[in-house]
Amino acid sequence: MAIPFSQPSPAPQTLYTGDTLQGIPVISHLGVADLPGGDRHRFYFQGVQMGTGQCWYVPVVVVKGRHPGPCIALVSGIHGDEVSGIDTVQRLIAQLDPATISGAVIAVLGVSRPAIEYSRPFWPMAMQGGQSLDPNRVWPGDEAGDNPVARQAGLLWNRLLMPNALTAAIDYHTMTTGSAFPLLLFADLRQPEIRQMAELFPVEQIKDDPGLTGTLETALVQAGIPSLTVEIGEGRRFEPDKIALAVEGSLNLLKHHGIVPGPLGRTAAEVGTVFGNSLETIRATGGGFLELLVDLRDCVIPGQTIARQRNAFGDVVAEYQASVTGAVAVVARDALCEPGRRIVQILYTSK
């Protein structure tokens, strides 16, 4: 059943730079309220400048219905090697018919342009011989910040997201290269509205999580916008089964808010989603070649051996055990394992 909707106050107008890229207009500010309804609008949002003075441009699609309604943001590509999130949002908005929806959906298809170009998780910079920064630790950003990553986040926050009276938002990710997630949500379940959002998704696992400072999800929640993070498997490749479930859950959210008509699809209750509020992290104590004895979603118990390492001669140099009862939420995919490397994380409920 759709939740009640209150008409927001008018947003500032969309500002066009006068440039086009591949025939698509470039904007420096998005005001959904002044866009024609019943249509799909494509833009490049003008982001932060490079060292050469040119700009990084972020693809944006706004699907706006004929009738008033909520506005929901779908954000992907904050980390450059996390492509399943981009594919999820592309597939989701392709299913939206502007003639039948109410309100609007803002789809952001690749926040960290240089990281995406090089399939890297972090934003590469020329500063100090070539630093990289995590673009999901800088939100809400700062347009006058001391690095381009904070400035990019500030531009998107101030000129793309915040002017549009967002009702809710979803931030799509995957695990970074070399490790894997199941289909997992991070959500602050202490907040009833966010719990309701999370339970609309037919995911494999949900972590009750208060959020990390600097993530987009946390910044949005602190700004009063219910949000959660969807993690869709591994980096650098598409996982069609997980993507399909992420699309189904996202459509459920749009239906719940009355943007999309029709009955809900499957939810967490129907697929047996595992919930937890803590992650046990098991790290390598030394170097060696890793043999995993568990995989994603496996149930484990205290004392169970979950991995072992061998040296170059094939000798077992370390074995690793779980200390909690829970479900495997993260596994390393690289066989070569350096000291300190995260091998496995186990989702469990702590009291």
N, C-alpha and C positions, 0 to 999 in steps of 0.2 A: 504494500500500500504506500502510495506516495506521501512524503511528509509535506506539511504546509509550507508555502512559499510566500515571502514578503518581497515586494518590488524594491530593489536597491535604488539609492539616489543615482542620478546620472553620472557617468564616468567621464573623464577628460577625453577629448577626441583623439582618434588615431592620427599620428603625425607621419607624413610621408617625406622621405628625404629627396625624392625626385629621381633617385636611381632605380634601375631594375637589374636583376641578375637572372639570366636565362629566361627573360620575359616576366619574372616575378617581382612585384614591387617591394622596395626596401622601406621599412618603417623604423622609427626611433622611439616610438611610443604607441602602445596599443590601448584603444578605448573601444571595447566590444559594443558598448551601447550605441555608437553611431554607425555601426556596420549594418547593411541591409539584412533583414531576416529572410529565412527560407533559402539560405545560400551557404556555400562553402568558400572560405576565403584563405588564400595562400599568401604568405609573406616571408621575406627574410628580415629578421630583426637585427638591426645594426648593433653589434656588441663592441667589446673593448678593442682598442687599436693594437696592432702588432708594433714591433720596434721600428718597422719601416714606415709607419703612419697609416697603413691600410687597416681595415677592420676585419674581425671575425664575424661571420653572419650565421645566425641561428634560424633554421627552418621552423616556421610556425604555421599551424593550420587552425582556423577558427571555424567550427561548424555551428551556425546560429539558426535556431528554429524560427518559425513564423510567429510563435506565441511567446510571451514573456515567461521567464522561469529562472531557475538557479544557474549559476556559472561554475563549472568545475574544471580544474586544471589537471592535465596529465603531462608529467615531466619525465623525459628520458634522456639518456646520454650524458649524465653528469660525469661518469667515468668512461673513458674512451674505448675500453675493451669490452664494454657491457652492452652488446648489440641486441640481445633478446628483448630488452626493454623497448628499444626503438621499434623493433618488428611488432611487438605487442601493441604499441600505440598506433602504428600504421594500420594494422589489421582492425583495431577497434574503431577508429574513425572512418574507415572504409565502409563499416556497417551502419553508420549513422546517416539517416535521410533527413536533410534540413527541412523537407516539407512536412515531416511528421513529428519532429522533436520540439520540445519547449525549452526555452533558455538557450544556453550556449556551452560548448566544450572548447577549451583552449588546449591544443596539443603542441607541446614543445619537443622537437625531434632532434635533439643533439646539442646540449648545452656547451660541452667542452670541445669546441671544434678542433684545436690542434691535437688533443689527445685522441680524438676519433680518427684523425688522418693517419696516425701512427699506431693505432690499436694499443695504446698505452692507458693504464688506469688513471695516472695523474697528468696534470697539465704541464707540458714541458715549456721552460722559459729560457731566455738567453742570459738572465741574471746570474752573476757569480759563477760563470763558467758552465752554466746549464743546469739550473735547479729544476726540480719538479715539485709541484704542490698538489695536495689532495683537494680537489674542488668541492668535496662534500664535507669540508670542515671550516668553511668560511662564510656560511649564510648567517644573516641576511646580506652580507657583503657590504662594500663601501665604495661608492663611485669615485672617491678620492683616496682610495687605499694605496698602500705602498707596493702592491704587486698586481699584475693583470688579472689574476684569478679572483681576488676580492673585488676588483672593479667590475669584472664580468658578472659576478653574482649580484653586485649592487645595481647594475643596470637592469638586469632581468627582474630583480625584486621590485625596484622602484618604478619601472616603466612598462613592464609586461604583466606581472602578476598582481601586485597590490592595487593598481588603479581599477580593478575589475570586480570588486565586491565578491570574491570567491566564496562559494558555499562549502567547498571541500576540495581536497587535492590528493593525488596519488603520485608518488615518486617511484619510478621503476628502475631496478638495478639487477645485476647478477653478482655471483661471486667473481672475484678478480682472477686473472689468468693463473693457472697452476693449481687451483682448488675448485671445489664444487659445492653448491647448495642444492637441496631439493627445491620445490616451490614453497617458499617460506615468506611470512609477513613479519615485519617488526611493527608493533602498534602499542600505544600506551592504553592498555585495557582498563586502567583506572577511570578513564573518561567514558561515560556510557555511550556517547555518540560515536566515539572511535571504536569501541568494542562492537557496536552494531555494524559499523562499516566492515570491520575485519571478519565478522562472522558471515558476511555475504559472499566471501570468497571460498571456492572449493579447493583450498590449498592443502598441502601435505602437513605443514607445520605452521604454528603461530607462536612467536615469542612476545610475551608481555614485556614491553620494554619502555622505560621512561624517556629514552631518547638520549642522543649525544649532542653536546653543544657544537654548533656549527653545521649540523646536517640540515638539509632543506626541510625534512619532516619536522624536526624540532623547532626550527625557526617559524614554520607555518603554525604549528600548534601554539607556540608562545604568542603569535599574533592573533590567536582566536580562530584559526581556520583548521577544522578537523582534518587530519592527514595521516597517512601511513605509508610504509615503504614495502614494495613488493620485490622480492628477490627471486629471479627466474633462472635457477640452475647455474651453468658455467659461463665464463666469459668467452669471447671470440667466436662463438658458434651459436646457431639457432637450435633450440630444443622444442620442436613443434608441439609435443604433447603438453609441456608446461606452458608454452605460450598460449595454447588454446584455452587452458584452464584460467590463465591470468586474464584473457579477454572475457571469458564467461563471468568471472567475478567482477570485473570492471563494468561490464554491462549491467550486472545486478545492482551495482552502486548507482548507475545512471537511472535505472528503473526505479529504485528506491526513492530517488529524489524527484521523480516525475519528469525527468528529461526525456527518457525513452519510454514509449508505451509497451505494454505486454507483460506477461508473467515472468517471475524470477526463474533463473536457471538453478543449477545445483548450488548448495551452500556448504559451509564448513560442517554443519550438522549431518549432512547427507553423505559426506565422503570420509567421515571419521578423522577429521583433522586432529593432530596431536598438539596440545598446548603445553607451554612451559614458561617459566619466568627467569631461568638462569641457563648459562652455557658453561659447561666444564671444558676448558681448553687444555689439550695435551700437546706438549711441544717436545721436539727432539732434544735429547740431552747431548748428542754428539752427531758427527757426520756419518753418512752411510747410505746404502740403497734401501729404500723403504718397501716393505711388503705389508699391505693393508689386509687385515683379517676381517674387517667389517666394511659395509658400504652404507650409503645414504639411507636413512629411515630404519636401519636395523635397530632393534631393541637390545640394549646392553645392561649388564648388572655389575655391581662392584666386584673387582678382582678379575673380570674377564679380560683376557689379552686381546687387544684390538689392533696391534701392529708390532712388527719387529724390524730391526735393521741389520744389514750385513755389510761387512767391509769389502775391500777389493778382492780379498781371497775367498769370500763367501762365508766367512765366520759370522755367526750371530753376535753382534756387539751390544745390542740393546733390545729389550722387550718393553712394551707399554701396556698398562692396564687402565681400565675405567675405574673410577671410584664412586660413581653414582649410578642410579637406575634411571635410564632415559632412552632417548632415540637419537641416532646419529644425525647431526644437522650439517656438518661440514667435514669434508675429507680432502686431503691433499691428492692431487692427480699426478704430480711429478714424482718420478721414482727416486731421483737424486735429492737427498734431504740434508740440508746444512743444519748445524747446531742452532737451536732456537726456533726452528721452523714449526709452524702450526701443523700438526699431523691430523688431528681430529677434534671436532667440538661436538659435545653431547648436550642436547636440549633436555632439561629436566625441571622439575618443580621443587624449589627450595622453600622451606617454611620460615 
